[in-house]
């Protein structure tokens, strides 16, 4: 788990989280890591190497997130990450 995600998890538990903005209820910690790295501009292969998983697993998580969040494109997924503070512009 990356330090950013760990910090967000702690803050979420401390604040009690709000239902509409509680990202942790929508996606898994692994998906959040992948989303963070995607939003930072990393490719699927780079993410796979960083997380020691296959590129196919990265793609599976990416498309599963898109399904869960009702997002149609990769660009919208990155916008979602920025909007929810997973990465800043």
DADAGI-V35861 format. One line per field, one symbol per residue. ss: DSSP state (a for helix, b for strand, c for the rest). Layout:
BEGIN
ss=???
END
This chain:
BEGIN
ss=ccaaaaaaaaaaaaacccccccaaaaccaaaaaaaaaaaccccaaaaaaaacccaaaaaaaaaaaaaaaccccaaaaaaaaaacccccc
END
